[in-house]
């Protein structure tokens, strides 16, 4: 009886994992914009824009420190 229950739990867990693998970017996009929307509602438009800009600057500095060729190519395309 417990083997059958364990098998059902594993099947259910596998279905959830497959769902997240199939819709990964939709889920990430949803969560990202949900957080942005909550920030807009709680702290206001300009404060949220400032946070987003500062985060993007931080990501850019991190990529620069990593010295990845992809980021350098990206900068060359923009200049």
Residue pairs with C-beta under 8 A, 6 or more apart in sequence:
20 27
36 48
36 52
39 47
39 48
39 51
40 48
43 51
60 71
63 71
64 71
